[in-house]
Amino acid sequence: MDTIVGVRSGRVRGRTVGGVSTFLGIPYAAPPSGERRLRPPQPVEPWDGVRDATVLGPEPPQPDFGSHDPTGFVYDPALPGDDCLNLNVWTPDAGAGGMPVMVWIPGGAFQYSSGGSYDGSRFARDGVVCVTINYRTGADGFLYLGEGDDGADLGLLDQVAALTWVRDGIAAFGGDPDRVTVFGESAGAMSIGTLLSMPRAEGLFRRAVLQSGAAHHVVPAAEAARIGRRLAEVLGVPATRDAVGQVPVDRLLAAQGQLDAEVTSNPDPARWGREVATSTMPFHPVVDGDVVPAAPMDRIAAGAGRDVDVLIGTNSDDWRMFPVFSGLIDRVTDEVLSGSVEAYGLQCLAAYGLPVETALRAYRGAHPDAGPGDLLAAVQTDWWVRIPAVRLADAHAPCPGATFMYEFAWPSPAFGGRLGACHALELPFVFDTLDRGTEQMMGGALGSDPPQQLADTVHGAWVAFATCGDPGWPRYGPDRRATMRLDIRPSVVEDPYARERALWAGVR
């Protein structure tokens, strides 16, 4: 059955099936093409008649992943196109009112953005209006060319524009604009950590869920400008926004890919700067002094986002997926692990700022049966997501907004069980879409019989948090670092990362 809803720009036609109405590809900003290319998002031009909202809209320019990656873990049904700043809405009753709203910011290493890869229908089934968004990534979203550049952090400004659209228009779908929860994973969670600190995002959401990402991975302006100038050099154009904006999209993506390869193959801090070299992400949020006024963690520690309820966590073996997929986990030796950055790049402990001998003793004590590659994966998990999550939770815990922490611990049976509870594995459990198989993110990691009771627990906790601000376990605080370990038999554990907190204290 078709369902028509009126928004500020015009009317949209969605489809209602099984008590859930779905509206796809609704623009929240004008197409960022032509003179709007590489510029902040602009308002949508109104349309006449009824706009079809029964098929996905295009996604922003990004490298081609195809429908599935070679492992069967990544699902992306959309294609790039000009009108890419769009979102999708699932609602149980567009004629109702006052329902909680959840806005999903997808991950993708700040290279990809596919809001259409996620199905929000189970949130709508359970009384929540669910929204998934697209935003610009890569150079389109995070190019910075140095002092005087007025177009930094466009991807974050896209997210703010989408949240502003939600604030102004979600009531037409039955949602309460004062009960908005943002949730996201990986780069989506890192975006939310930055949004918590941004004046332009203040008041646009009441609650936040950060899955395997926090507020640490931002680029200092000088490093970002170095990357921007190198991109212009590869393109053979002046290092100005107008000049880069006139380059065809496919050529810009090719140059971006070349730059990715340069950073990955030679992660030299002297050339790229420490943050870009260690993360090997040339394009991600920039501390430009305007959109992002200062380091997000510094602002959060000073009270930014103090009234927002926060649920934050990681997966037990978060970063293990990447060295398993690449084969690195089998190539790392004790010599490499304890060696120098100059000799072994990011494969050694020193690359992450750790005191080598102390760190080796600590990680071997915590993982007595692990090989060198396993230990490196544990270190990378802590550097990328776990320590940033703990630090954000510690900084936010004294604030009026509640703080909750989780750890997703169910291990994937894929790759002979070698992945463990890896990065993004929680996604089908959060969205309660285990039955969709590989037609969802991380579907290939679930095996033949994933535990539905765990999806009931995880999805139910996210719904409860968005509805009433309490996922169902004790708050996190300095006097009790309660953490819900989400597995087939969930349990609350006390301060599970004490060893890691002590080891990483003083390490940026």
Solvent accessible surface area in square Angstrom, and as a share of the most:
residue,aa,sasa,rsa
1,M,162,0.72
2,D,75,0.39
3,T,28,0.16
4,I,83,0.42
5,V,11,0.06
6,G,42,0.40
7,V,21,0.12
8,R,196,0.71
9,S,17,0.11
10,G,16,0.16
11,R,123,0.45
12,V,0,0.00
13,R,73,0.27
14,G,0,0.00
15,R,118,0.43
16,T,26,0.15
17,V,108,0.62
18,G,81,0.78
19,G,50,0.48
20,V,17,0.10
21,S,8,0.05
22,T,30,0.17
23,F,0,0.00
24,L,27,0.14
25,G,10,0.10
26,I,1,0.01
27,P,4,0.03
28,Y,12,0.05
29,A,1,0.01
30,A,4,0.03
31,P,41,0.26
32,P,17,0.11
33,S,32,0.20
34,G,65,0.63
35,E,158,0.71
36,R,69,0.25
37,R,31,0.11
38,L,1,0.01
39,R,62,0.23
40,P,42,0.27
41,P,27,0.17
42,Q,78,0.35
43,P,108,0.68
44,V,29,0.16
45,E,125,0.56
46,P,108,0.68
47,W,46,0.16
48,D,143,0.74
49,G,47,0.45
50,V,41,0.24
51,R,77,0.28
52,D,72,0.38
53,A,1,0.01
54,T,28,0.17
55,V,102,0.58
56,L,57,0.28
57,G,13,0.12
58,P,41,0.25
59,E,5,0.02
60,P,0,0.00
61,P,20,0.13
62,Q,9,0.04
63,P,41,0.26
64,D,135,0.70
65,F,72,0.30
66,G,37,0.36
67,S,64,0.42
68,H,76,0.34
69,D,18,0.09
70,P,140,0.88
71,T,48,0.28
72,G,17,0.17
73,F,6,0.02
74,V,34,0.19
75,Y,30,0.12
76,D,16,0.08
77,P,53,0.33
78,A,13,0.10
79,L,142,0.70
80,P,74,0.46
81,G,29,0.28
82,D,96,0.50
83,D,38,0.20
84,C,1,0.01
85,L,0,0.00
86,N,2,0.01
87,L,0,0.00
88,N,2,0.01
89,V,0,0.00
90,W,16,0.06
91,T,0,0.00
92,P,41,0.26
93,D,72,0.37
94,A,21,0.16
95,G,75,0.72
96,A,43,0.34
97,G,55,0.52
98,G,39,0.38
99,M,27,0.12
100,P,10,0.06
101,V,0,0.00
102,M,0,0.00
103,V,0,0.00
104,W,0,0.00
105,I,0,0.00
106,P,1,0.01
107,G,12,0.12
108,G,23,0.22
109,A,45,0.35
110,F,0,0.00
111,Q,46,0.21
112,Y,48,0.18
113,S,0,0.00
114,S,8,0.05
115,G,0,0.00
116,G,13,0.13
117,S,2,0.02
118,Y,18,0.07
119,D,29,0.15
120,G,0,0.00
121,S,23,0.15
122,R,52,0.19
123,F,0,0.00
124,A,0,0.00
125,R,127,0.46
126,D,60,0.31
127,G,29,0.28
128,V,1,0.00
129,V,0,0.00
130,C,0,0.00
131,V,0,0.00
132,T,0,0.00
133,I,1,0.00
134,N,4,0.02
135,Y,0,0.00
136,R,2,0.01
137,T,2,0.01
138,G,1,0.01
139,A,0,0.00
140,D,8,0.04
141,G,1,0.01
142,F,3,0.01
143,L,2,0.01
144,Y,16,0.06
145,L,22,0.11
146,G,9,0.08
147,E,178,0.80
148,G,76,0.73
149,D,28,0.15
150,D,105,0.54
151,G,1,0.01
152,A,4,0.03
153,D,0,0.00
154,L,1,0.01
155,G,0,0.00
156,L,0,0.00
157,L,16,0.08
158,D,0,0.00
159,Q,0,0.00
160,V,19,0.11
161,A,23,0.18
162,A,0,0.00
163,L,1,0.00
164,T,41,0.24
165,W,31,0.11
166,V,1,0.00
167,R,116,0.42
168,D,54,0.28
169,G,11,0.10
170,I,0,0.00
171,A,61,0.47
172,A,37,0.29
173,F,0,0.00
174,G,0,0.00
175,G,2,0.02
176,D,32,0.16
177,P,48,0.30
178,D,107,0.55
179,R,53,0.19
180,V,2,0.01
181,T,0,0.00
182,V,0,0.00
183,F,0,0.00
184,G,0,0.00
185,E,8,0.03
186,S,12,0.08
187,A,1,0.01
188,G,0,0.00
189,A,0,0.00
190,M,7,0.03
191,S,0,0.00
192,I,0,0.00
193,G,0,0.00
194,T,1,0.01
195,L,2,0.01
196,L,9,0.05
197,S,1,0.01
198,M,4,0.02
199,P,64,0.40
200,R,114,0.42
201,A,2,0.01
202,E,147,0.66
203,G,70,0.67
204,L,10,0.05
205,F,17,0.07
206,R,114,0.41
207,R,12,0.04
208,A,0,0.00
209,V,0,0.00
210,L,0,0.00
211,Q,0,0.00
212,S,0,0.00
213,G,0,0.00
214,A,1,0.01
215,A,2,0.02
216,H,36,0.16
217,H,8,0.04
218,V,10,0.06
219,V,1,0.00
220,P,59,0.37
221,A,33,0.26
222,A,69,0.54
223,E,17,0.08
224,A,6,0.05
225,A,6,0.05
226,R,84,0.31
227,I,1,0.01
228,G,0,0.00
229,R,123,0.45
230,R,54,0.20
231,L,0,0.00
232,A,2,0.02
233,E,117,0.53
234,V,38,0.22
235,L,6,0.03
236,G,66,0.63
237,V,34,0.20
238,P,89,0.56
239,A,45,0.35
240,T,68,0.40
241,R,16,0.06
242,D,86,0.45
243,A,20,0.15
244,V,1,0.00
245,G,14,0.14
246,Q,148,0.66
247,V,5,0.03
248,P,76,0.48
249,V,61,0.35
250,D,105,0.54
251,R,113,0.41
252,L,1,0.00
253,L,39,0.19
254,A,69,0.53
255,A,6,0.05
256,Q,5,0.02
257,G,36,0.35
258,Q,84,0.37
259,L,0,0.00
260,D,24,0.13
261,A,58,0.45
262,E,30,0.14
263,V,0,0.00
264,T,85,0.49
265,S,93,0.60
266,N,68,0.35
267,P,26,0.16
268,D,51,0.26
269,P,58,0.36
270,A,92,0.71
271,R,99,0.36
272,W,4,0.01
273,G,7,0.07
274,R,81,0.30
275,E,3,0.01
276,V,0,0.00
277,A,0,0.00
278,T,6,0.03
279,S,2,0.01
280,T,39,0.22
281,M,18,0.08
282,P,8,0.05
283,F,9,0.04
284,H,0,0.00
285,P,0,0.00
286,V,1,0.01
287,V,31,0.18
288,D,33,0.17
289,G,52,0.50
290,D,85,0.44
291,V,6,0.04
292,V,0,0.00
293,P,44,0.28
294,A,39,0.30
295,A,38,0.30
296,P,1,0.01
297,M,31,0.14
298,D,93,0.48
299,R,71,0.26
300,I,1,0.00
301,A,70,0.55
302,A,91,0.70
303,G,18,0.18
304,A,21,0.16
305,G,20,0.19
306,R,118,0.43
307,D,100,0.52
308,V,18,0.10
309,D,23,0.12
310,V,0,0.00
311,L,0,0.00
312,I,0,0.00
313,G,1,0.01
314,T,3,0.02
315,N,0,0.00
316,S,28,0.18
317,D,51,0.26
318,D,0,0.00
319,W,27,0.09
320,R,42,0.15
321,M,15,0.07
322,F,80,0.33
323,P,4,0.02
324,V,13,0.08
325,F,71,0.29
326,S,68,0.44
327,G,24,0.23
328,L,25,0.13
329,I,10,0.05
330,D,97,0.50
331,R,147,0.54
332,V,9,0.05
333,T,67,0.39
334,D,75,0.39
335,E,123,0.55
336,V,17,0.10
337,L,0,0.00
338,S,44,0.28
339,G,18,0.17
340,S,50,0.32
341,V,42,0.24
342,E,158,0.71
343,A,67,0.52
344,Y,64,0.24
345,G,19,0.18
346,L,38,0.19
347,Q,64,0.29
348,C,0,0.00
349,L,2,0.01
350,A,34,0.26
351,A,11,0.09
352,Y,3,0.01
353,G,38,0.37
354,L,8,0.04
355,P,69,0.43
356,V,36,0.21
357,E,108,0.49
358,T,61,0.36
359,A,0,0.00
360,L,11,0.05
361,R,159,0.58
362,A,19,0.15
363,Y,9,0.03
364,R,99,0.36
365,G,48,0.46
366,A,37,0.28
367,H,72,0.32
368,P,106,0.67
369,D,144,0.75
370,A,33,0.25
371,G,28,0.27
372,P,34,0.21
373,G,3,0.03
374,D,40,0.21
375,L,3,0.01
376,L,1,0.01
377,A,3,0.02
378,A,21,0.16
379,V,0,0.00
380,Q,16,0.07
381,T,2,0.01
382,D,3,0.01
383,W,12,0.04
384,W,22,0.08
385,V,0,0.00
386,R,22,0.08
387,I,6,0.03
388,P,4,0.02
389,A,1,0.01
390,V,3,0.02
391,R,60,0.22
392,L,0,0.00
393,A,0,0.00
394,D,44,0.23
395,A,23,0.18
396,H,1,0.00
397,A,15,0.11
398,P,105,0.66
399,C,17,0.10
400,P,79,0.50
401,G,3,0.03
402,A,9,0.07
403,T,1,0.01
404,F,6,0.03
405,M,2,0.01
406,Y,1,0.00
407,E,10,0.05
408,F,0,0.00
409,A,17,0.13
410,W,23,0.08
411,P,69,0.44
412,S,2,0.01
413,P,70,0.44
414,A,19,0.15
415,F,93,0.39
416,G,79,0.75
417,G,38,0.36
418,R,97,0.35
419,L,0,0.00
420,G,10,0.10
421,A,1,0.00
422,C,0,0.00
423,H,11,0.05
424,A,10,0.08
425,L,0,0.00
426,E,1,0.01
427,L,7,0.03
428,P,2,0.01
429,F,0,0.00
430,V,0,0.00
431,F,5,0.02
432,D,10,0.05
433,T,4,0.02
434,L,15,0.07
435,D,107,0.55
436,R,69,0.25
437,G,32,0.31
438,T,68,0.39
439,E,96,0.43
440,Q,7,0.03
441,M,29,0.13
442,M,7,0.03
443,G,7,0.07
444,G,25,0.24
445,A,0,0.00
446,L,5,0.02
447,G,42,0.41
448,S,119,0.77
449,D,126,0.65
450,P,26,0.16
451,P,14,0.09
452,Q,83,0.37
453,Q,95,0.42
454,L,0,0.00
455,A,0,0.00
456,D,82,0.42
457,T,51,0.30
458,V,1,0.00
459,H,5,0.02
460,G,32,0.31
461,A,6,0.04
462,W,1,0.00
463,V,21,0.12
464,A,33,0.25
465,F,0,0.00
466,A,0,0.00
467,T,56,0.33
468,C,82,0.49
469,G,9,0.08
470,D,67,0.34
471,P,9,0.06
472,G,62,0.60
473,W,18,0.06
474,P,46,0.29
475,R,125,0.46
476,Y,10,0.04
477,G,9,0.09
478,P,91,0.57
479,D,136,0.70
480,R,111,0.40
481,R,46,0.17
482,A,0,0.00
483,T,0,0.00
484,M,23,0.10
485,R,78,0.29
486,L,1,0.00
487,D,40,0.21
488,I,74,0.38
489,R,206,0.75
490,P,54,0.34
491,S,54,0.35
492,V,52,0.30
493,V,34,0.20
494,E,93,0.42
495,D,43,0.22
496,P,38,0.24
497,Y,14,0.05
498,A,44,0.34
499,R,125,0.46
500,E,27,0.12
501,R,64,0.23
502,A,77,0.59
503,L,22,0.11
504,W,3,0.01
505,A,71,0.55
506,G,87,0.83
507,V,17,0.10
508,R,135,0.49
